[in-house]
Amino acid sequence: MGKTQSFIHLRPADLLQKTAGRSTLQTTAASHAASKETKPHMLRVHLNKYPGFIGHATSRINRLYNEDSYSMNILKLPTTIAESSLLNSKKSIATKMKLWKELPPQRNVLNISIFDGHGGDRVSKMLASGLHDHITAMVPIRQEFDAVLKKYQDLVGGKYWSRIYKGRKEYYERYIKKCNTKVEQVLLTDGVAPKNGARMIFDKWGNIIDKTSLLSEYERLRLYISYLNYDLNEICGFSSDLEPEEAMKIFTGGSTASSLFLTSYNEEECYDESFFIAPQGLLKLAVTQIGDTKIILCDKNGIAHSLAKVHHPSSSRESRRLGGQFQTDSFGDTRFLNNFANTRSFGDRIGKRDGLTCEPDIYSYLIGPTKMLPHAERSKLQFGGDECFLCLVTDGVTELMSDQELCDLITSTVNNRGLKTASPHFCAQEVLQYVMAISSKHSDNATCVILRLPNWGNWPVIDRTGAIREEKLLSGVSGGERSSG
């Protein structure tokens, strides 16, 4: 059965030296065996106290309370092969669920999530403390997906969920089985999936890396079921016996959610909890998006890339999904149901009937070290490989600075302070200091989490937006004076 932990075990330095020079497979096997034998002597490090690799900072800025939250955990799951083999078998559902819970959790996945609460911090705190546990405990069975949609139709009601449940077969085929979310097909040519099948990447030994889909059907199914179930039963309380009026008073507030799930492309390397510290090969990165919190990647050239599209009423895709119901407030901002700045969220019970859903958009990417790839193959990667860092931020940051300004602030901080001083944690604090310096009295809570990737610090020494940031500091006026959070 899957489980979660907020820490990792680091191997002793002498073990790393002994395994140097072996093949990746030999090193993985040796480290996995050694971790079993020497675990009592290994160093246990909590992820939120690992400033050299994961930095985090949060502030209420100019609000009375801080409703942002975040979490970082290692998810321990069965291997993809073992899980798929069991769930594809012809055994009964009850037998599958029983046997799934007996599968050893050998695969480690780094999960970092960021949540921007509104109407209080109840929902964002619940997500930070419980969402990862629901993901690992969920058995990804198709019948469970149909069951949760049926609950939404019966307990939540409304035309939106009746339409979703009625078309559940097509919905499953499009968004889960065939991974036809917006850009979940990873390698694109000018934004369009290749017509003649997937592009192939060859490693230096001539092995083909097939990237039609980095996530299996069951990995996507697990995310959908766990998100929808958690929101329905515990966050919104639709399965409670309370009267609707009383439930509305108890199950208040809502929250956006952006999560990343990082694991090694070679599953054998994921037996080691610290696989992301010094990976030798490529990494699989999955991102789920609900609302307008953002996950930004900095490539080897220092260029910022937003990894997901936000869910605003101004989105044409969200407009088609919801069929209108948008209004413009006195500030000229478009709102959903005359109240909500986002069209997807956890919580917000009052809007669930009309489609204010926590259905996640799922994106997947292949990133990481390219030392195992021939030079000619690196251009096929989405961002060219050897990326530098990932950054998760709430709209209290992104409303005051662009994605590129954020990346340049981090890279220039490292360039000026040096690698030893400017750790990811130091940089996250610097981002918050800058936001506080340029914020107005209406500015929202701000949170920044930075994950160091293997190429940290190897970007060009150039600050593309330094003049813009300096002007904001001098004038005290940012690009976005109001908060929509």
N, C-alpha and C positions, 0 to 999 in steps of 0.2 A: 504494500500500500504506500502511496506517496506521502511525504511529510515535508515540513519546512524547518529551516533553522536560520538564525540571524547571524551566524558566525561561520568561519572556515577554519580548517586545520592546515597549517603550513608545514611543509616538510623541512627537516634540518638541512643546513647548507651543505654538510658533507655528503648527504644523499644526492643532492643536485650535482655535485662534482663527480660522484661515482657513476652517475648515469650519463654524464656528458660523453658524446661521441657515439652513443648507441642510436639505433634507428628509432623513429617515433613510436612504433609499435612496441619495441623492446623497452623503451623508457617508460611508456604508459603501463605496461605489464609490471615492470619493476616497482614503479611508484605506487601502483594499486596494491601490490603484495606488501610493500613496505609500510603503507598506510595502515594495513591491518595489523602488522606485527608491532609497529612502533607508535601506534596512535596515542598511548598514554604519555609519550615523550614528545609529541608534536605540539607546536605552538598554536593555541586557540586564539583567534583574533575576531572580534566582533566587527561586522561590516561598517557600522556607524562610527567605529573608532579606528579606521584605517585611512588616515588622511593622505597617505602617499598614493592611494589608488581611488578612493571615493571621497569626494568633498561635498559638503552640504551646508546650507545656511538658509535661514528663514527669518522674516521680520513682519510685524504688523504694519510697518511704514506709518501711514497717517490714519489708520483705522483704529477703533477702540479695541478690537479683538483680532487675533490672527486665526483665520479659518482655514489656512492652508495646512496640508499634512503630507507626509511622504513615508515610504518604507523601502527597505532593502533586505532581501532574503535569498537564501539558496533553496531552490525547489528540488526535492529529490524524488525522481519519477522512475518508473520502469523504462527499460530501453525501448526504443521505437519498434524494433523488430519483434521483441517479446510481446509487447502490447498489441501490435497489429495482428500477430499470429493468433493470439487468444481471441480478440474481438472479431476476427474474420471467420472463426471456427463456427461449426453448426451446433454448438452447445446451447443450452437454454439460457435465457437472460439471467436467471438466478444463479446458475452455475458460473457464468462469465463474471458476474459481479463478485462472487465468492473467490474465484481463482485470481481475479485481478488484484484483490486485496492481499493475496499471498505472493504476488510477484515482488522480487527484491528491488528496492529503489536504488538502482545503480547509476542512473543518469543525473548529473547535477546541472541545474540551470540557474544562472544569476538573474534574479528578478528585481528591478528597481521601478518603483511607481511614484507618481506625484499626483496630488489631489487638491483641487481648489474648491473649497466649500462655499456655500452661500445659504443665507437664512440660518446661520449657526454652524458650529463645527461638528455636530453630531455625526453626520454622514461621512465627512472626510476622515474623522478619527476611526469610525467603524471600518472603513475601507483600508486604512493603514494598518489596523490591527488584525483584520480578518480575511481580506480578499485572497491573499496568497494561500491561506489554509483551505479555502473553498476550492481553489484551483487544483491543488494536489489531492484533495479528497474525492474529487468528481470522477466517476467512472464514465468515460465517453461512449455511451451506447445510444444508437439512433432513437430507440424507443423513449429514452429519457428526454431527448430533444422534443419529440412530439408531445410528450406529457407536459413539459413546461409551457409550451405554446397553448395547449388546451387549458391550462390553469390561467394563463393570461386572458384567454377568451372568456372563461367562466367567471373569474374573480375580478378582473379589471374591467372587462367589457369594452364596448365602443367599436366603431366601424374599423378602426385601424387594426386591432388584434383579430377581429373576425376575418378580415381580408388576409392577414398573415397566416392564420391557422388554415384557412381554406386553401391557400396556395403553398402549404408547407413543403410539399414534394419539390416544387420548382424552386422554392427558397433554399432548401437543403442542397439541391444540385448546384445552384448558382453560387452560393456564398460559402458552402462548406466542402462539399465533395469535389467540386471543380475549382475551388479557390478563386472564384471570380469576384473578389472584392476589387476595389478601384485600381490599385496598383500592386496587388499581391503577387502577380507574375513578375518575377524580379528583373530579369535581363530584358530590357526593352530597347527598341531601335527608334530613336526620335519619339519616345513615349508610346510606341505601338508594339504590341507583342509580335514576335517573328511569325510570319505566315507558314514557313516551312519547318515547323517544329522548334524546339528549344535550341538556343545556342549552346555549344559545348565548350567547356574549359578543360584543358589537359594539364596535368601536373608534369613535373620534369621526368617522371618515370613513364609517361605515356598513358596514364590512367585517365579515363574520361570522368569529369564531374558533370553530372546531368542536373540542371537546375530548372526543370519545368516547374517544380514546386519545392520550396525548402521545408514547408510544413506539411505533415501528413494530415489526412482527413480527420484523424482522431485528435490531433493536437488542436486543430481549429474547433472541432466539436466540443472539446473540453472547455475552451475559453467561452464559447457561446453559452453552454449550459450553466456553467458556474456563475457567470455574470448575471444571466437572467434569473436564475434561482435565488441568488443572494439578494438581488434587488427586490424581487417579488415578496419573498418570505420574511426577511429580516430587516431590510432597510425601509421598505414601504409598508410592511406588515399586512399585506392583503390576505394572508392565510390565518390571521388572528381572528378571534371571536368577538372583537370589539365592534361596536356600532360605528358606521362610517364617520360620524361627527366626532366621536371620541378618538378614533384612530387618526384623524387629521390633526388633532392637537398633540398627539404623542409622536407620530412618525413625521417629523417636520424636517425641512431643509433639503438640500441636495448637494451634489458635488460632481465636478468633472473628474476625469481619470485618464492619465496617459501612462502606459507601462511598457517597459522593454524587457525582453527575455533573451538572454545571451547564452549560447552554448557552442561547443566546438562542433565543426562540421564532421569531424571524425569522432563518432560516439565513444570509441574506446578511450579517448583522451578525457572524457567527461567523468570517468570513475574518480578522478582527482578533483576534490572540491575547489582547489585553487587553479583550475585550468585557465582562468582569464588573466592570471598574473603575468605569465610569460609564455603565451601560446606559440607553438611552432608552426601551426597550420591555420587555415581559414576558420572563421567563426560564423555561425548562423545568428542573425539578429532578427527577432520578431518584435513588432510594435503594435500595440492596440491603442486605439484612439476613441475617446468619448468626450466631446466638448472642445474647449479651446486651450487647454494646457498643451505645451509643445515639447517635442523631443528634437534636438538639433544635433547634427553630426558635423564635425570639422574634419575635412579630408587632409591629405598630406601637403596640399598647397595652401592650407589655411582658409579654404573656402567653406562657408556655411551651407548646409543642406537641411531643409526641414523634412522630416521623415514621415509626416502625416498631414492630412488636410483637416483643418478645424471645422467644427459643426456650428456654423452661424446661420441665422435666418436668411442672410444674404446669399447663401450657397444655392446655386440652381439645382444641384442634386437633392439637397434637403427640401427645397421647395417642391420638387416633384414627388418626393417621398411622402410629404405631409399634406400636399394639396392645398397650400395657402395657409390661412389663419395667422398671417403676419400683419403687424401694425407698426407704425412709426411713432416713436415717443417725441416729447417736446424738444429733445436734443438732436433729433434727426436720425437716431439709431433705430434699426429694425428689430422688433421684438416678436417672439413667438407667444401666442396666446396673451398678447398685450402685457407680458411680464418677464419672459425668459430671454436672456441674451444668448443662450445656447439651445440647440434643438435636440441634443442628446445629453443625458446625465444619469447618474445614480440618484435615487430619491425623487424629490419633486412629485410626490404622490398625486397631487391635483392634476398634473399634466399627463399622467401615464395613459389615460384613455385615448388621448389625442395623438399619441406617438412620441412623447418626450421619453424616449427609450434609452436603455443602456446597451443596445445592440452594438458590439464593437466593430469598428473598421479594423481589419488586420492587414498589416504590411510585413513583408519579409525581405531581407537583404543578406548578401554575402559580403563580409568585410574581413579585415585582419591582415596578418603578415603574408607577404607574397614570396617569401624566400623559397617556398616549395614549387613555385610556378615559373615557367619560362617567361622571359620578358615579353614575348609576343602575346601571351595570354592575359597579361595584367589589364590591358585596355578593355577586356570584356567584362571586368567587374564594374558594378554600378558606379562606384566612386573611385575606381582605380587602385583600391587596396591600400594598405599601410596607413589607415586612418588614425587620427591623433586623439580624439576624445568625443564623448557623447555628453550632451547637456540637457537636463530636464528643467523646464522653467514654467511658472504660472504666468497668467496674463499681467500680473503686477510688474513683471519684467518686460514682457514682449510689447506691452502698450507704450513703454517708454524708450525702447531701443529696438532696432532691427536685428534680425538673426546674425547678419554679418558684423554689426557693431558688437554684439555679445561675444562672438568668436574672437574678434580682434582685441577686445578688452582682456580676454583670458590669455591669448597668445602674447600680447604686449606685456602683460603682467609678468609672465614667465621670462620673456626676453630681458626685461628690466631688472628683475629680482634674482634670476638664476634658478636652475632646476631644484637645487637643494632647499631654497627658501619658498619658492612659489609652487607648493604642492597643489593638487586639485582642491583641497580644503581651503587653503589660503586664497585661491582664485575665486571660489564660491563666495567667500566672505567679501572679497573685493567687488564682486558684482553687486552684492547687496549694498555695500557702502556707496557705490556709484548711483544706484537706483535711489537711495535715500537722499543723495545730494541733489538730484535733478527732479525729485518728485514734487507734486503739488499737494495741496490740502485734500484733494479728492482721490489721491492715488491709492491703489488697492494693495492688499497684502502681497508680498513678493517672496518667492522661494526659488532656490537654485541648487541643483544636484549635478555634480560633474563626475563622470566615470572616465578614468584614464585608460586609453588604449595603448597597445605596444609601441606606437610611433610618437608618443607624447614628447613634445619639445623639439621635434625635427621638422617643424614647419619653416617656411622662409621668414627671415627677419624683415617683415614689412607690416605696416599698420595702415590698412586701406581706409579706415573710417576714423582715424585719430582726430582729424580736424573737426569732424561732425560732433564727436563726443566732447571735445574741448569746448566747442561753441555752446553746447547744451549746459556744460558746467558753468561757463561764464555768464550765460544769460539766465540760467535757472529755469529755462522753459524747454520742455520736451516736446516730442512730436505728438504725444497723446495726453491732453490735460485731464480728461475724464476717465474714470474706470467704468467698465461695463460689467464687472464681476458682481 
